[in-house]
Amino acid sequence: MIWKQKIDLEALNALGKNSMPGYLEIEFIEIGNDFLVAKMPVNEKTKQPFGILHGGASVVLAESMGSVASTVCIEDITKQHAVGIEINANHLKSVKNGYVFGKVTPIRIGNKLHVWNIEISNENKDLVCTSRLTCMIVEAR
């Protein structure tokens, strides 16, 4: 298991409660030994004006998941924090309604840099977006 913090779904969801992940209704739904799964509704908060999932909302889901994954890989979160320093996303298919599901897995977990792969799929398990996030581990202030 890669997680250094004791985690459960309630604790993961509490991390984003009063910030953008909470506003977009992102919810962690599964914890594996080396992955996390979250879902996000495709609704008026996450759609672009043309009625499909906004690419920026997909990026928010990806960065939220990767940042949380990095946070729970840190030995002592009172001394260090994870901050995203680079993200990219390829939007592969549109979604008009329902939910999208993200799965974050590590590419590399180092002492100062973590690199994550995030795949976002629709309810039919079609790949909607693939993203890569790099987080830097910095000293807490």
C-alpha positions as CSV (number, residue, x, y, z in Angstrom):
1,M,0.0,0.0,0.0
2,I,1.3,3.4,-0.9
3,W,-0.7,5.5,1.5
4,K,1.2,6.8,4.5
5,Q,-1.9,8.3,6.2
6,K,-4.8,6.4,7.7
7,I,-7.6,7.1,5.2
8,D,-11.2,6.3,4.7
9,L,-13.8,7.8,2.4
10,E,-15.2,10.2,5.0
11,A,-11.8,11.7,5.6
12,L,-11.0,12.0,1.9
13,N,-14.3,13.7,1.2
14,A,-13.8,16.1,4.2
15,L,-10.6,17.4,2.6
16,G,-12.5,19.2,-0.2
17,K,-15.7,20.0,1.6
18,N,-15.4,23.8,1.8
19,S,-13.5,24.4,-1.4
20,M,-13.8,23.8,-5.2
21,P,-14.1,19.9,-5.0
22,G,-17.0,20.4,-2.6
23,Y,-18.7,23.0,-4.7
24,L,-18.5,20.7,-7.8
25,E,-19.8,17.8,-5.7
26,I,-16.7,15.6,-6.2
27,E,-16.9,12.5,-4.0
28,F,-14.3,9.8,-3.4
29,I,-16.0,6.4,-3.6
30,E,-13.2,3.8,-3.6
31,I,-9.7,3.4,-2.0
32,G,-7.4,0.7,-3.3
33,N,-3.8,-0.2,-2.4
34,D,-2.4,2.1,-5.1
35,F,-5.4,4.0,-6.5
36,L,-8.4,6.2,-5.6
37,V,-11.7,6.6,-7.4
38,A,-14.0,9.6,-7.3
39,K,-17.1,10.7,-9.1
40,M,-18.4,14.1,-10.2
41,P,-21.8,14.9,-11.6
42,V,-22.3,16.4,-15.0
43,N,-24.7,19.2,-14.1
44,E,-25.2,23.0,-14.3
45,K,-22.0,23.5,-12.2
46,T,-19.8,21.4,-14.4
47,K,-21.2,21.9,-17.9
48,Q,-20.1,24.5,-20.5
49,P,-22.7,26.7,-22.1
50,F,-23.2,24.2,-25.0
51,G,-24.5,21.6,-22.5
52,I,-21.5,19.2,-22.3
53,L,-19.0,18.6,-19.5
54,H,-16.6,21.6,-19.3
55,G,-12.9,20.6,-19.8
56,G,-12.0,22.7,-16.9
57,A,-14.3,20.7,-14.6
58,S,-12.4,17.5,-15.8
59,V,-9.1,19.2,-14.9
60,V,-10.5,20.2,-11.4
61,L,-11.5,16.5,-10.9
62,A,-8.0,15.3,-12.0
63,E,-6.1,17.9,-9.9
64,S,-8.2,17.3,-6.9
65,M,-7.7,13.6,-7.0
66,G,-4.0,13.8,-7.6
67,S,-3.4,16.3,-4.9
68,V,-5.4,14.3,-2.4
69,A,-3.4,11.1,-3.4
70,S,-0.1,13.0,-2.9
71,T,-1.3,14.3,0.5
72,V,-2.0,10.8,1.8
73,C,1.4,9.6,0.5
74,I,3.2,12.2,2.8
75,E,4.7,10.8,6.0
76,D,3.9,13.9,8.2
77,I,1.3,16.3,6.8
78,T,2.0,18.8,9.6
79,K,5.5,19.3,8.1
80,Q,4.8,18.9,4.3
81,H,2.1,19.7,1.8
82,A,1.5,18.6,-1.8
83,V,1.0,21.4,-4.4
84,G,0.2,20.9,-8.1
85,I,2.9,22.3,-10.3
86,E,1.8,21.0,-13.8
87,I,-1.2,19.4,-15.2
88,N,-2.3,18.4,-18.7
89,A,-5.5,16.9,-20.0
90,N,-6.6,15.3,-23.3
91,H,-10.4,15.5,-23.7
92,L,-11.5,12.5,-25.7
93,K,-15.3,12.3,-25.6
94,S,-18.1,14.6,-24.5
95,V,-20.6,13.9,-21.7
96,K,-24.0,15.5,-21.5
97,N,-25.3,14.2,-18.2
98,G,-24.9,11.6,-15.4
99,Y,-21.6,11.2,-13.7
100,V,-17.9,10.9,-14.6
101,F,-15.6,8.7,-12.7
102,G,-11.9,9.4,-12.1
103,K,-9.2,6.9,-11.2
104,V,-5.8,8.2,-10.0
105,T,-2.8,5.9,-10.0
106,P,0.9,6.7,-9.4
107,I,3.5,7.1,-12.1
108,R,6.2,8.0,-9.7
109,I,6.2,8.8,-6.0
110,G,9.5,10.4,-5.0
111,N,10.6,12.4,-2.0
112,K,9.9,15.8,-3.6
113,L,7.9,15.1,-6.7
114,H,4.8,12.9,-7.3
115,V,3.5,12.2,-10.8
116,W,-0.1,10.9,-11.2
117,N,-2.1,9.5,-14.0
118,I,-5.8,10.2,-13.9
119,E,-8.3,8.6,-16.2
120,I,-11.9,9.9,-16.3
121,S,-14.7,7.8,-17.8
122,N,-18.4,8.1,-18.2
123,E,-21.0,5.8,-16.8
124,N,-20.5,3.4,-19.8
125,K,-16.8,3.2,-18.9
126,D,-15.9,5.1,-22.1
127,L,-12.6,7.1,-21.6
128,V,-13.6,10.8,-21.5
129,C,-10.3,12.4,-20.4
130,T,-6.8,11.4,-19.6
131,S,-4.7,13.7,-17.4
132,R,-1.2,13.8,-15.8
133,L,-0.5,15.8,-12.7
134,T,2.8,16.6,-11.1
135,C,2.8,17.6,-7.4
136,M,5.8,19.1,-5.6
137,I,6.2,18.2,-1.9
138,V,6.9,21.4,0.0
139,E,7.6,22.4,3.6
140,A,4.5,23.4,5.5
141,R,4.3,27.1,6.5
